[in-house]
Amino acid sequence: MGRLELDAVRKEFADTVALDGVSLDIAAGEFFTLVGPSGCGKTTTLRTIAGLETPTSGTVRFDGEDVSGVPTEDRDVGIVFQNYALFPHMSVRENVAYGLKFADPPGGKSVDERVTELLDLVDLSGMGDREPDQLSGGQQQRVALARALAPAPEILLLDEPMSALDARLRETLRRQVKRIQTELDVTTVYVTHDQEEALAISDRLAVMADGRVEQVGTPREVYERPATEFVASFVGENNLFRGELVGTRDDGSTTVAVDGSEFTVDDGDLATDDLTFCVRPEDLVVDADDNRFEVAVDTAEFLGETTRYYADWGDRTVVFRTPDPHDDESLTLGFDPADARVL
Ligand code: ATP
């Protein structure tokens, strides 16, 4: 139980099309993330799943059943918002117990037993009597999570739950959320604009832009095989090369001309004359054997394990990352034909 489907969901607000035909099929127990830039429709998708918005057209189904007419309180969803929304004058226990106001605790437990169980789950056992302002942001968000999980919902919806926290705390909470989700095996839809977070936490993710789903896949699929230029540049860093098809060789590789330079790429079903391929910064290699081109280094950023370089190639900028520092102003970069992805 807990499969969630959206079928061609469209949502219009006055003159804005917030969702333009969103279809998703999320498996029971899956940790699924909606990621994309501000205004792309993530929150509207989540609110539509929750029943807080009604689609202009299209269908939302839970376990195969159309829930369009079902109000939020009867949808069996738990929701955590960005701003915690805890009651300031209630204790932590009372806040978590509030999650059981409209639903009985599962398994015939008492409210008290269930609250204790939930506080254990989110590692806040000793803090039940505190009020929210005596907790850190991360702890408050764990209380909100415990409250949402108290009635044991089939589906957990998380809308940017970590965006108010600093980077280090976000990473800790991310691991905790993932552990809890795995332990409970609850279908989870997580909204974030942070692509790194999306890659780190998800079983699968949907990259959204302009009210549409650009690509759905596992983190590795989306990173290694971006389907569109948008996904290639939004998820991780990338170098995009727009060029023209020169020809295909017997070994299946293809030659592409970019501003007068020819490159060989292995990838692609190359039906068009104009094509774009991308190469990740970690795949651009100094003094590589193949696909060589000269660049002038512009900026170097020391990142600890690696250094990120921005360099000029003609009138474009390429970015590459390497563990070995380079002091030269001009370098020869290149890449393995297998590391280029045609978009
Ligand atoms: P963010 O990351 O900034 O929260 P988002 O990806 O969650 O963005 P949505 O909040 O879903 O995006 O908004 C999608 C589009 O719909 C935006 O253009 C937004 O302005 C518009 N929108 C959302 N809610 C409403 C509303 N209640 N009335 C009018 N327009 C709305």
Residues whose N, C-alpha, C, O or C-beta is under 5 A from the ligand:
A	BS01	ATP	F13 T16 A18 P37 S38 G39 C40 G41 K42 T43 T44 T45 H193
